[in-house]
């Protein structure tokens, strides 16, 4: 409830179409003021996440540098989309240090209950990244949840043997240094690097062989 109280309007008003309608109805100053107010809150949260060591999390990477100063927004359509994105970030549990910690605790508990005891506090971040890649490459599912913790549910939902996940995760970890060296190129192109393609081809081949 406290997170929702930070929004000036009802949550349903923060869709791009509704925000654009406000602008067209002459409420542009109100919209601009709300964007600036929420942006200030978001910047403070992002700084806290960075200071707490969460720069590599999906929520940080997705929102860092995503909200330009008002003067740099070029159109009403862009303003509507940015404010809509901003409102979702503000309401997300994972926009705060406590929220991320609570989510991790719950995710680890759930994973352990389903037999994924090899996932620990120490390798949690790597496992989150692995599961994103796993979901995209082996299950042919789009990554659209916006919530890294939900990725863990993929394996549970599809009843994939924890030992198979562990085996693939260990393979991924063995090649992590190579993967990290190519991550910048991967982000720039928006596609998986040649390493990822070759690595997952090997995993798929090993699956078929068994």
N, C-alpha and C positions, 0 to 999 in steps of 0.2 A: 504493500500500500504506500509506503514511503516513497518508493521509486515513482509511482504514478502521480503522486502529489507534486512532483517536480514539473509535470507538464501543465501548461496553462489552460489547455482545452481538453475535451474528452478524447480518449485515445483514438477513437474512430475518425477524428478530424485530421489525423496526421498522415493520411494517404496522399500521394502526389496529386491526384485529381481534386481532392477536397481543398488542399492548400492552394492549388492553382485557382480554384473557384473563389477562394477568399481574396486572392490578389485581384482577380478580375472584378470582384464586387467592391473594390476600393479599400480593402483592408491591408494593403501592401505594407504600411508602416508597422502594423501589428505583427505581421508575419516576419518582417525584417528584425523587429525587436525580439521576437521569440527565438529566431535563429541565433542571434548574437548571444542571448542569455543561455541557451542550451549548449552552444559551442563553448562558452566559457567553462561550463560544468564538465563537458567532455574533455577539454584540454587538461583540466586539473586531474581528472580520473586517469587519463592516459599517462600523465607524468608520474602518478602514484604507481601505476602498473609497471612502468619502466623501472622506477626506483626499487620495486619489489622483485625485479628479475623476471618479469613476464613479457618481455619484448618479443619473444618468439611465439607467443600464443596466437592462435587464429584470430581472436577478438581484437588483439592489439594491432596485428598486421593489417586486418581488414579496415580498421578505423583510423590508424595513424596517417596523417596528412590527407585524410579524406574530406575534411571540412575546412575549405578555404575561408579567408576573411570575406566579409560581406561585399566589400568593394571589388573583390576578384571574381564574384559570381556574375556570369555573363547574361543570363536570361531568367525569366520567371519560371520557366520549366526546370531549369537547373536548380533554382532556389527551392522549388517545391520538392524535387527529388532529394536534395541534400538535407532538407529539414525532416523529411520523412525518414531517411536513413538515421539521422541524428536522434530522432525520438526513439527509434528501436534500440539504439545503442544505450541511451540514457536509462531505458527500462530494463535492459538486460542484466541479469544477475552477474554475468561475467564482465561487466564494465567496472566492477570494483574488486579490490584485492580480496576482501572477505568473501565475495561471491565466488571468485575463482577457487579459493581454498575450500569453501564448502562444497562446490561442485566436484572438485577433485576427490575429496573425502568420500562423497556419495558414490562417485564413479568407481573408485577403487573397491569400495564395499560390494557394489553390485558385481563387478568383475570377479572378485574373489569368490562370491557366492556361486558363480557359474563356472568355477574351475580355472579362471585365468589368474592363478596365484603368482605367475612369473612377472606380472605387472606390479611395479613398486613405486614408491614416491620418487625414487631416484631416476627411473626410466620412463616415468609417466609422460613427459613432454615428447620423447622420441616415439613412444607408442601412439600418441595422438597423431603425430605426423605420419607414422607408418599406416595407421588405420585410414587416414584420408587417401593415401596412395593405394592402399589395398582396396578400398571401396571403389575408387575410380577405375582401377586396372583389372582387378579380378572379378568384381561383381557387376561391372558395367553399369554402375549407378551414378547419377549425377550427384555432386556434392552441393546440396541446396539447403541444408538445414541451418547453416550459419552457427552451428553449435558443435564444437569438436567433441564434447562429451557424448553427443548422440551417435558418433561414429562407433563407439564401443558397442552400442546396441545392435549394430549391423551383424556382427559375428553371432551374438546371442540369438537374434531374430531368425537368422538363417541356419541356426543349429550347426555351426561349423565346429568341428572338434577342436577344443582348446589346444591340444598337442600340435595340430596342424598350424594353428595361428602362431604358436610358440616357435615352431620350426621356421616359418616364413619370416617372423619377426627377427629371429636370430640371424637369418641370412641377410636381411635388410641392415641390421646393426653392423654386421661384418663389413659391409660396403658403405657405411655411413660417411666415412671421410671423403670418399669419392663423390658421393651424392651431394655433400655440403659444398664441395668445390665447384659444382655445376649448378647450384641452386640459383645463383644470380642470373645466369643465362635462362634458366627455366622460368623465372618470374618475368624477365624482360619479354620473352616470346609468348608467354601464356600457355606454353606447351611443356610436356614432360621432356626432359633431356634424353639424349641418346643412351645415357647410362640407365635411366629408369626403364626405357623401352627394352633394352637388352636384359636388364636384371629381372624384370617381370616376365619376359619371354622364358627365361630359365626356370622361374618358379612354375609357370604354367606347364612347361615341358616336363618338369619333375612330377607334377600332379598327374599328368596324363600317363606317364611311365608307371605310376603306381596304381 
